[in-house]
Amino acid sequence: MTSEPRTEELARAWAAQRGRLAGVAYAVLGSRAEAEDVVADCWLSLVAADARDPVRDVEAWATVAVARRALDVLRSARVRREAYVGPWLPEPIVGGDPAAAAPDPADRVTLDERVSYALMVVLEALTPAERTAWVLHDLFGLPFPAVAQAVGRTPAAVRQLAVRARAHVASGAARVEVDRREQRRVAEAFLAAAGGGDLAALVAVLDPDAVLTSDGGGVVSAARRPVRGADDVARFVLGIGRKARAGDVVRPATVNGGPGFVATRDGVTFLVAALTVGGGRVTRVDLVLAPDKLPR
């Protein structure tokens, strides 16, 4: 039976890694709720494993265990996502006003700007094994032998998985560096044009090839297919604005560390928007309306 002092020692080591582990699970799954479940399950597994044979490196053990468990959950989730009504978007991680002070250090791993919303969307196109290999090696810096443990393949095989995933991520152009002030300026211009119902101004702030994706989860009305082109995207956004009710509040927010906004009605969030900025314009608009993906 595990002694109380040893349990406390494990708990301290686990607490020090918990934010990072949640980041690994979220990057693999695209769901914060599922990521938190995975981390909680793996804590119980750590206690049981340590009782059988003391775990000397909690960080290494936990990272592999969380990634392996997240991979299993993702494989089963893929079946549900294929039957999903309309596009499936990742669950957003919403922070405060981007113009405010930096987030609390405790939140930095899960809000890490490496895990941008656009990147999370690109990762959805990878196979579960490719995604896990890329997340562990390219995002979190694990060596291929450790990745192989998590994925259940040889180091050479996971190296190839990571190469394929890297090529796809690069082609998705999801990791373009943009100055934060530039992001904020463009996001503010987008919100001002949308809030003012100004079609011309909204088109001007959108990239000509802008894409809008909306996820209502079959519960809330949303576009079943991506909307493409600045004019169509602008008209879609203004159409949403025309449905606003008196008392609805829209505020700027960070979404996965990037620019976005949150809309609330009677204190309840009903929409989260993630904006991807490139070349001084908005290139992607991702709208999450599915109630079970919204912050509570």
C-alpha positions, 0 to 999 in steps of 0.5 A: 500500500502506498504510504502517505508521505510517498503519495504527497511526494507524487502529488507535488511532482504531479502538480508541477507537471499538470499544466504541461500534461493538460497541454499535451492532452489538449493538443492531441485531443482538441477538447479541454474537457477530455484532456482534463479527464485524461490527466485525472485518469493518469494520476490514478494510474500513476499512484497504482503504478508507483505502488507496484514499482516506484516511479523514479521520473514522474515527468517522463512517465506521466508524459508518455502515459497521458499521450498514450491515453489521449491517443486512445481517446482520440481514436474512439472520438474520431468515429463520433467526429466523422458523424458530426453535423457540420464541421467539427472545431476544437474546443477553444481555450478562452482568456481575457482581453488581449490588451490586458496584462499577461495571463497567470503563469499557471495558465501559460502551458495550456494557453501556449501560443504554439497551440494556436487555434489555426494550428489545432484546426490543421491538426484535425486532418492528421491521423491520430498517430501522426498527430500524437507523434507531431505533438510530442516531438515537434511541439513538446520536444520529446525524443523519438524513443519516448514518442515510440512508447506513447504511440506503440511503434518503433522510433523509426516509424514515429519519425516517419509519422512526424515527417508526414505530419510536419509537411501537412502542418507546414502546408497549412501555414498555421504557424505564421508569426504575427506581431501581437500589436498587429493582431490586436489592431486587425482584430479591433478593426474586424470587431468595429466593422462587424459591430457597426454593420459596415460591409465595406470596412469588414471586407477591407479587413478580410483577406480576399481568400478568407475562410469562415468555419462555424460549429453548431454541433447540430444543436445551434444553427451554423453553416454546414460547410466553410464560407469562402471569400472576403465578401461572403465571409463578411455577409455571413458575419453581418448576418449573425450580427443582425440576429443579436438581441438587446443586452448581448455583450461582445468583448475581445478575448484571447482564444488559444493565445491569439485574437478573438472575441466572446459573445454572451447573453444574460451572462452565458457565452453563446459564441466564441470566435477565433481570428487568424491574422496574416499580412495585416488581414484576417485570413480565418474566422472560426466560430464555435457555437456548440454549447458543450464546447463553450466556456461556462 
